[in-house]
Amino acid sequence: MKVECAYGMESTVTIQIAAVGDDANMNVFWSTVVEPVLARCPSQVSIHLPDVRPLSLAQMAAVVAIATRVRSNGGTVSYIGAEPDFHQVVEVFARRPEDSGKKAKVGFVRQVGLSTIHTVQTGFSILVFAVSLVVALIGAIRHPQTIRWRDFFGAAAASSTDALPVTVLLCSIVGFIIAFQTMPSFEQFGMPSMVGVVIGVSMVRELGPLITAIILAGRSGSAFAAELGTMTVTNEIDALRALDLEPVRFLVVPRLLAVAIMAPLLSILATLAGLMGGYLVLWDKDISFLFFYDQLKHSLHPHDFMQAVFKMFVFSLLVGSAGCLAGLQTADGPGAVGRSATRAVVAGIVLVILADGLMGAIFYSLGW
């Protein structure tokens, strides 16, 4: 912003920066020496720097303020006793935050190109991670003694017993809601007992594994991302590589094996909880448990249970892999770990739903 001069442009003046650079002395120096000189709006100002270097923060602030004030009035600034590139340092300090934060406008073609490059890089990193994960899993199966069993049991507990209460509670509520909402429609046709078939098929084939996988993404997926992300930020991952320890085999494999083994068992318990929650509505309609069990036995087949277990196994691999990959790709910054955890949860839920739709279509085409 240009400041109007009160007395016209004066030719050349020299300002000697105070040698004592604390805040108190610089405030006095500015009010008694600098302000009267700048009030005359000189056309050229030579700033004489003190011999004692480096300059204090207060001294540097005074130099920047003088240079900015003179240039805003249309004058020029030179520096006496300064290094050749000192004016570049002043320019960096004088740059306003809003100027440094401005982003250049990106054209549509360039934006499409950058998005394409980012997508290709992301796909390539996922491919590299998948290949290294398969190799690490094969090596862990061939040499079980190389697995960090402490991490395995810790992840197994977090994916099973720690998640059991909330999973059972949610699945039982979902089963109750399905029965409660479908009961009026079946009662109109005089078949309230058929609600048990709906509950059994929906919970065993679909909702039991799906709800368990979503809870797993929110708990284990985010936990894996936060743990590995913290290790990445604190350079522990780089330390492992320096010790010739592959992070995928050393950190990812125990967590992935734990969640892949425990998640199907958790899904079975969640499905049973959903069936019991649905039966509460049937029990209120005076439908015996033996009749409900008989309906389940005739409406469900062994391949339905195998389908549910296989689905949950695939879901657990997707959720665990998404969480670990997000943790290993954590960037620097104060919010990097939080962003990685969020990315792990979102990616895990999206992958689970996509995989569920794909496997549902495959099983339907097979007649299952």
Backbone hydrogen bonds, N-H to C=O, Kabsch-Sander energy under -0.5 kcal/mol:
donor,donor_aa,acceptor,acceptor_aa,energy
6,A,39,A,-0.7
10,E,40,R,-0.5
10,E,41,C,-0.9
13,V,44,Q,-1.9
15,I,46,S,-2.7
16,Q,14,T,-0.5
17,I,15,I,-0.7
17,I,48,H,-2.6
21,G,19,A,-0.7
26,M,22,D,-2.1
27,N,23,D,-2.1
28,V,24,A,-1.9
29,F,25,N,-2.6
30,W,26,M,-2.3
31,S,27,N,-2.1
32,T,28,V,-2.3
33,V,29,F,-2.2
34,V,29,F,-1.6
35,E,30,W,-3.0
37,V,33,V,-1.2
38,L,34,V,-2.8
39,A,35,E,-1.8
40,R,36,P,-0.5
40,R,37,V,-1.2
41,C,38,L,-1.7
43,S,10,E,-4.7
44,Q,11,S,-1.5
45,V,76,T,-2.4
46,S,13,V,-2.7
47,I,45,V,-0.6
47,I,78,S,-3.0
48,H,15,I,-2.9
48,H,46,S,-0.7
49,L,47,I,-0.7
49,L,80,I,-2.3
58,A,21,G,-0.5
60,M,56,S,-2.6
61,A,57,L,-2.2
62,A,58,A,-1.9
63,V,59,Q,-2.3
64,V,60,M,-2.4
65,A,61,A,-2.4
66,I,62,A,-2.6
67,A,63,V,-2.5
68,T,64,V,-2.5
69,R,65,A,-2.3
70,V,66,I,-2.6
71,R,67,A,-2.1
72,S,68,T,-1.9
73,N,69,R,-1.0
73,N,70,V,-0.6
74,G,71,R,-1.4
75,G,70,V,-2.6
76,T,43,S,-2.1
78,S,45,V,-2.3
80,I,47,I,-2.9
86,F,83,E,-1.8
88,Q,85,D,-0.6
89,V,85,D,-1.2
90,V,86,F,-2.0
91,E,87,H,-1.9
92,V,88,Q,-1.9
93,F,89,V,-2.1
94,A,90,V,-2.3
95,R,91,E,-0.9
99,D,96,R,-0.5
100,S,96,R,-1.9
101,G,97,P,-1.8
102,K,99,D,-0.8
107,G,105,K,-0.5
111,Q,107,G,-2.6
112,V,108,F,-2.6
113,G,109,V,-2.3
114,L,110,R,-2.9
115,S,111,Q,-2.4
116,T,112,V,-2.3
117,I,113,G,-2.6
118,H,114,L,-2.5
119,T,115,S,-2.3
120,V,116,T,-2.6
121,Q,117,I,-2.6
122,T,118,H,-2.4
123,G,119,T,-2.7
124,F,120,V,-2.5
125,S,121,Q,-2.4
126,I,122,T,-2.2
127,L,123,G,-2.3
128,V,124,F,-2.6
129,F,125,S,-2.3
130,A,126,I,-2.6
131,V,127,L,-2.5
132,S,128,V,-2.5
133,L,129,F,-2.2
134,V,130,A,-2.4
135,V,131,V,-2.3
136,A,132,S,-2.3
137,L,133,L,-2.6
138,I,134,V,-2.4
139,G,135,V,-2.3
140,A,136,A,-2.3
141,I,137,L,-2.4
142,R,138,I,-2.1
143,H,139,G,-1.9
146,T,143,H,-1.8
147,I,144,P,-1.6
149,W,147,I,-1.4
152,F,148,R,-1.8
153,F,149,W,-2.6
154,G,150,R,-2.0
155,A,151,D,-2.5
156,A,152,F,-2.4
157,A,153,F,-2.3
158,A,154,G,-1.9
159,S,155,A,-1.8
160,S,156,A,-0.6
160,S,157,A,-0.7
162,D,157,A,-2.5
164,L,160,S,-1.1
167,T,163,A,-1.9
168,V,164,L,-2.8
169,L,165,P,-2.4
170,L,166,V,-2.3
171,C,167,T,-2.4
172,S,168,V,-2.3
173,I,169,L,-2.0
174,V,170,L,-2.5
175,G,171,C,-2.6
176,F,172,S,-2.1
177,I,173,I,-2.5
178,I,174,V,-2.5
179,A,175,G,-2.1
180,F,176,F,-2.6
181,Q,177,I,-2.5
182,T,178,I,-2.1
183,M,179,A,-1.7
186,F,182,T,-1.9
187,E,183,M,-2.3
188,Q,184,P,-1.3
189,F,185,S,-0.7
189,F,186,F,-0.5
190,G,187,E,-1.1
191,M,186,F,-2.8
194,M,191,M,-1.4
195,V,192,P,-1.4
196,G,193,S,-1.1
197,V,194,M,-0.6
198,V,194,M,-1.4
199,I,195,V,-2.6
200,G,196,G,-2.4
201,V,197,V,-2.6
202,S,198,V,-2.3
203,M,199,I,-2.4
204,V,200,G,-2.3
205,R,201,V,-2.1
206,E,201,V,-0.5
206,E,202,S,-1.4
207,L,202,S,-2.9
208,G,203,M,-2.0
210,L,206,E,-2.1
211,I,207,L,-2.8
212,T,208,G,-1.9
213,A,209,P,-2.4
214,I,210,L,-2.2
215,I,211,I,-2.4
216,L,212,T,-2.3
217,A,213,A,-2.3
218,G,214,I,-1.9
219,R,215,I,-1.9
220,S,216,L,-1.1
221,G,216,L,-2.1
222,S,217,A,-1.0
223,A,219,R,-1.9
224,F,220,S,-2.9
225,A,221,G,-2.0
226,A,222,S,-2.5
227,E,223,A,-2.7
228,L,224,F,-2.5
229,G,225,A,-2.2
230,T,226,A,-2.3
231,M,227,E,-1.9
232,T,228,L,-2.0
233,V,229,G,-2.5
234,T,230,T,-2.2
235,N,232,T,-1.3
236,E,231,M,-2.3
237,I,231,M,-1.2
239,A,235,N,-1.6
240,L,236,E,-2.0
241,R,237,I,-2.1
242,A,238,D,-2.2
243,L,239,A,-1.5
244,D,241,R,-1.7
245,L,240,L,-2.9
246,E,244,D,-0.6
250,F,246,E,-2.6
251,L,247,P,-2.9
252,V,247,P,-1.3
252,V,248,V,-0.6
253,V,248,V,-2.1
255,R,251,L,-0.8
256,L,252,V,-2.7
257,L,253,V,-2.7
258,A,254,P,-1.9
259,V,255,R,-2.2
260,A,256,L,-2.1
261,I,257,L,-1.7
262,M,258,A,-2.4
263,A,259,V,-1.9
265,L,261,I,-0.6
266,L,262,M,-2.3
267,S,263,A,-2.4
268,I,264,P,-1.9
269,L,265,L,-1.8
270,A,266,L,-2.2
271,T,267,S,-2.5
272,L,268,I,-2.2
273,A,269,L,-2.1
274,G,270,A,-2.1
275,L,271,T,-2.2
276,M,272,L,-2.3
277,G,273,A,-2.3
278,G,274,G,-2.0
279,Y,275,L,-1.9
280,L,276,M,-1.0
281,V,277,G,-0.5
281,V,278,G,-0.9
282,L,278,G,-1.1
283,W,279,Y,-3.1
284,D,280,L,-1.4
285,K,281,V,-0.8
285,K,282,L,-0.7
286,D,283,W,-1.5
287,I,282,L,-2.0
288,S,286,D,-0.6
292,F,288,S,-1.9
293,Y,289,F,-2.9
294,D,290,L,-2.3
295,Q,291,F,-2.1
296,L,292,F,-2.1
297,K,293,Y,-2.4
298,H,294,D,-1.6
299,S,295,Q,-1.8
300,L,296,L,-1.9
304,D,301,H,-1.4
305,F,301,H,-1.1
306,M,302,P,-2.2
307,Q,303,H,-2.3
308,A,304,D,-1.9
309,V,305,F,-2.4
310,F,306,M,-2.6
311,K,307,Q,-2.5
312,M,308,A,-2.3
313,F,309,V,-2.0
314,V,310,F,-2.2
315,F,311,K,-2.9
316,S,312,M,-2.4
317,L,313,F,-1.7
318,L,314,V,-2.2
319,V,315,F,-2.8
320,G,316,S,-2.6
321,S,317,L,-2.3
322,A,318,L,-2.5
323,G,319,V,-2.2
324,C,320,G,-2.3
325,L,321,S,-2.7
326,A,322,A,-2.1
327,G,323,G,-1.8
328,L,324,C,-2.3
329,Q,325,L,-1.5
330,T,327,G,-1.2
336,A,333,G,-1.1
339,R,335,G,-2.2
340,S,336,A,-2.2
341,A,337,V,-2.3
342,T,338,G,-2.3
343,R,339,R,-2.6
344,A,340,S,-2.2
345,V,341,A,-2.1
346,V,342,T,-2.5
347,A,343,R,-2.5
348,G,344,A,-2.4
349,I,345,V,-2.4
350,V,346,V,-2.4
351,L,347,A,-2.6
352,V,348,G,-2.3
353,I,349,I,-2.3
354,L,350,V,-2.4
355,A,351,L,-2.8
356,D,352,V,-2.4
357,G,353,I,-2.3
358,L,354,L,-2.3
359,M,355,A,-2.8
360,G,356,D,-2.2
361,A,357,G,-2.0
362,I,358,L,-2.0
363,F,359,M,-2.9
364,Y,360,G,-2.0
365,S,361,A,-2.1
366,L,362,I,-1.5
367,G,364,Y,-1.0
368,W,363,F,-3.0
